[in-house]
Amino acid sequence: MNSALGFGRESSCGKSVGQNGVLTVCNYSEWVANIVPVEKKDGRVRVCVDYRDLNKASPKDNFPLPHID
């Protein structure tokens, strides 16, 4: 399994994750929310999700939010 983290090391999940078919390659659609791995100070990996592209593709609600007055 190639390191998708960009840190030059394997993830803490181990090499067997890709070999067991848990992770598969998929073709992205316009409804993608990118997964961004971020390395913490202690060396562990936090998986974050970037919803900016998904928010752009989502229909907007034309109703104003109510005020609590």
Backbone as a chain_set.jsonl record, in Angstrom:
{"seq": "MNSALGFGRESSCGKSVGQNGVLTVCNYSEWVANIVPVEKKDGRVRVCVDYRDLNKASPKDNFPLPHID", "coords": {"N": [[0.848, -1.179, 0.0], [0.647, 2.129, -0.918], [1.871, 5.058, 0.659], [-0.512, 7.275, 1.425], [-0.542, 9.484, 2.904], [1.424, 11.348, 2.61], [3.494, 11.797, 4.288], [5.593, 10.132, 4.132], [5.431, 7.67, 5.36], [3.703, 4.724, 6.483], [0.199, 4.548, 7.278], [-1.339, 4.431, 10.568], [-3.098, 2.394, 10.474], [-2.094, 0.196, 9.241], [-0.534, -2.091, 6.853], [-2.234, -4.05, 5.912], [-4.76, -3.063, 5.414], [-5.24, -2.003, 2.806], [-4.683, -4.302, 1.347], [-6.647, -6.102, 2.092], [-8.879, -5.247, 0.843], [-10.338, -3.212, 1.975], [-9.895, -0.543, 1.441], [-10.567, 1.012, -1.583], [-10.104, 2.077, -4.995], [-11.793, 4.824, -6.35], [-13.803, 6.562, -8.76], [-14.08, 10.007, -8.826], [-16.887, 12.087, -8.241], [-18.818, 15.115, -8.786], [-19.728, 15.527, -6.274], [-17.903, 15.389, -4.189], [-16.214, 15.145, -1.076], [-13.306, 16.051, 0.071], [-10.866, 14.083, 1.712], [-8.562, 14.878, 4.112], [-5.564, 14.113, 5.422], [-3.968, 14.994, 8.444], [-1.045, 15.585, 10.213], [-0.536, 15.205, 13.665], [0.982, 16.871, 16.551], [2.095, 14.903, 18.16], [2.712, 12.914, 16.386], [0.744, 11.176, 15.535], [-2.053, 10.649, 13.278], [-4.562, 12.8, 12.189], [-7.676, 12.633, 10.67], [-9.208, 14.746, 8.526], [-12.02, 16.39, 6.974], [-12.705, 18.059, 3.99], [-15.138, 20.148, 3.198], [-15.66, 22.145, 1.342], [-15.942, 22.013, -1.53], [-18.206, 20.394, -1.707], [-20.087, 22.005, -0.417], [-20.266, 24.091, -2.284], [-21.538, 22.789, -4.393], [-23.989, 22.124, -3.352], [-27.534, 22.735, -3.157], [-28.79, 26.005, -2.514], [-30.532, 27.426, 0.264], [-33.311, 29.457, 0.154], [-34.601, 30.694, 2.228], [-34.734, 32.948, 4.925], [-32.945, 32.852, 8.058], [-34.604, 32.481, 11.21], [-35.059, 35.103, 13.663], [-34.301, 35.433, 17.114], [-36.122, 37.205, 18.856]], "CA": [[0.0, 0.0, 0.0], [1.42, 3.37, -0.958], [1.525, 6.005, 1.708], [-1.336, 8.364, 0.911], [-0.487, 10.575, 3.855], [2.392, 12.339, 2.198], [4.492, 11.961, 5.331], [6.663, 9.179, 3.9], [5.287, 6.5, 6.217], [2.396, 4.084, 6.399], [-0.743, 5.001, 8.3], [-1.383, 3.582, 11.752], [-4.019, 1.285, 10.214], [-1.304, -0.953, 8.823], [-0.475, -2.407, 5.427], [-3.268, -5.005, 5.529], [-6.018, -2.392, 5.08], [-5.374, -1.979, 1.357], [-4.607, -5.649, 0.81], [-7.886, -6.814, 2.391], [-9.964, -4.681, 0.064], [-11.081, -2.211, 2.732], [-9.753, 0.681, 0.661], [-10.616, 0.777, -3.016], [-10.007, 3.271, -5.82], [-13.089, 5.198, -6.912], [-13.821, 7.74, -9.623], [-14.737, 11.072, -8.089], [-17.952, 12.851, -8.872], [-18.81, 16.505, -8.326], [-20.2, 15.531, -4.887], [-16.798, 14.865, -3.399], [-15.721, 15.853, 0.105], [-11.931, 15.565, 0.139], [-10.323, 13.667, 2.999], [-7.241, 15.483, 4.257], [-4.865, 13.661, 6.633], [-3.13, 16.015, 9.07], [-0.221, 14.994, 11.261], [-0.576, 15.907, 14.949], [2.294, 17.114, 17.14], [2.633, 13.666, 18.725], [3.038, 11.988, 15.309], [-0.438, 10.466, 15.063], [-2.69, 11.285, 12.13], [-5.971, 13.186, 12.307], [-8.307, 12.661, 9.36], [-10.15, 15.86, 8.415], [-12.795, 16.385, 5.737], [-12.83, 19.384, 3.387], [-16.481, 20.205, 2.622], [-15.855, 23.349, 0.534], [-16.478, 21.669, -2.854], [-19.563, 19.891, -1.508], [-20.932, 23.164, -0.117], [-20.486, 24.83, -3.531], [-22.443, 22.026, -5.248], [-25.276, 21.947, -2.671], [-28.503, 23.802, -3.431], [-28.88, 27.004, -1.452], [-31.853, 27.629, 0.834], [-33.679, 30.857, -0.021], [-35.355, 31.168, 3.368], [-33.862, 33.548, 5.952], [-32.982, 32.238, 9.38], [-35.429, 33.267, 12.138], [-34.396, 35.848, 14.729], [-34.855, 35.19, 18.441], [-36.394, 38.521, 19.46]], "C": [[0.885, 1.231, 0.0], [0.954, 4.299, 0.141], [0.766, 7.171, 1.102], [-1.264, 9.582, 1.812], [0.473, 11.662, 3.437], [3.46, 12.59, 3.246], [5.63, 10.952, 5.181], [6.602, 7.973, 4.816], [3.886, 5.943, 6.05], [1.487, 4.618, 7.499], [-0.754, 4.022, 9.461], [-2.338, 2.412, 11.569], [-3.28, 0.038, 9.759], [-1.402, -1.218, 7.336], [-1.638, -3.281, 4.989], [-4.575, -4.335, 5.121], [-6.238, -2.383, 3.573], [-5.384, -3.364, 0.746], [-5.895, -6.43, 1.046], [-9.084, -6.254, 1.641], [-10.805, -3.671, 0.823], [-11.044, -0.887, 1.993], [-9.753, 0.328, -0.816], [-10.526, 2.115, -3.744], [-11.389, 3.565, -6.391], [-12.91, 6.42, -7.805], [-14.637, 8.813, -8.921], [-15.839, 11.719, -8.92], [-17.86, 14.292, -8.394], [-19.222, 16.608, -6.862], [-19.119, 15.028, -3.951], [-16.53, 15.771, -2.2], [-14.33, 15.281, 0.363], [-11.525, 15.22, 1.563], [-8.884, 14.148, 3.063], [-6.6, 14.952, 5.531], [-3.918, 14.739, 7.14], [-2.357, 15.363, 10.201], [-0.28, 15.859, 12.518], [0.842, 16.1, 15.471], [2.922, 15.839, 17.672], [2.907, 12.6, 17.665], [1.854, 11.188, 14.804], [-1.093, 11.271, 13.947], [-4.152, 11.573, 12.451], [-6.524, 13.271, 10.895], [-9.375, 13.746, 9.377], [-10.861, 15.764, 7.064], [-12.981, 17.824, 5.27], [-14.162, 19.446, 2.637], [-16.694, 21.399, 1.696], [-16.439, 23.046, -0.839], [-17.911, 21.163, -2.748], [-20.524, 21.033, -1.199], [-21.232, 23.978, -1.371], [-21.517, 24.13, -4.415], [-23.829, 21.855, -4.637], [-26.237, 23.071, -3.037], [-28.625, 24.736, -2.232], [-30.33, 27.168, -1.015], [-32.188, 29.116, 0.764], [-34.447, 31.442, 1.16], [-34.414, 31.77, 4.401], [-33.995, 32.807, 7.281], [-33.829, 33.096, 10.313], [-34.577, 33.954, 13.196], [-35.072, 35.537, 16.061], [-35.025, 36.539, 19.127], [-37.695, 38.506, 20.206]], "O": [[1.78, 1.355, 0.837], [-0.222, 4.315, 0.502], [1.333, 7.966, 0.352], [-1.868, 10.611, 1.509], [0.338, 12.803, 3.88], [4.258, 13.516, 3.099], [6.536, 10.918, 6.013], [7.619, 7.314, 5.032], [2.994, 6.617, 5.536], [1.964, 5.086, 8.533], [-0.237, 2.911, 9.348], [-2.389, 1.523, 12.419], [-3.804, -1.069, 9.884], [-2.244, -0.647, 6.643], [-2.005, -3.266, 3.814], [-5.429, -4.995, 4.529], [-7.327, -2.724, 3.112], [-6.032, -3.579, -0.278], [-6.208, -7.337, 0.274], [-10.198, -6.752, 1.802], [-11.887, -3.306, 0.362], [-12.052, -0.184, 1.925], [-9.018, -0.56, -1.247], [-10.835, 3.161, -3.173], [-12.077, 2.658, -6.86], [-11.983, 7.209, -7.624], [-15.755, 8.558, -8.474], [-15.724, 11.87, -10.136], [-16.928, 14.65, -7.675], [-19.08, 17.674, -6.262], [-19.417, 14.3, -3.004], [-16.608, 16.996, -2.297], [-14.2, 14.147, 0.823], [-11.803, 15.968, 2.5], [-8.084, 13.86, 2.173], [-7.043, 15.302, 6.625], [-3.16, 15.327, 6.369], [-2.931, 14.675, 11.045], [-0.101, 17.076, 12.46], [1.795, 15.56, 14.908], [4.144, 15.694, 17.647], [3.298, 11.485, 18.011], [1.943, 10.573, 13.741], [-0.735, 12.423, 13.701], [-4.881, 10.701, 12.924], [-5.925, 13.9, 10.023], [-10.331, 13.674, 10.149], [-10.361, 15.134, 6.132], [-13.365, 18.697, 6.049], [-14.297, 18.862, 1.562], [-17.831, 21.647, 1.295], [-17.348, 23.749, -1.281], [-18.741, 21.468, -3.604], [-21.66, 21.028, -1.674], [-22.336, 24.503, -1.513], [-22.286, 24.793, -5.11], [-24.761, 21.473, -5.345], [-25.825, 24.218, -3.208], [-28.568, 24.302, -1.082], [-31.247, 27.061, -1.83], [-31.426, 29.945, 1.261], [-34.9, 32.584, 1.089], [-33.394, 31.162, 4.725], [-35.032, 32.213, 7.577], [-33.782, 34.323, 10.222], [-33.517, 33.459, 13.578], [-36.293, 35.393, 16.117], [-34.161, 36.962, 19.895], [-38.09, 39.521, 20.779]]}, "num_chains": 1, "name": "protein.A"}
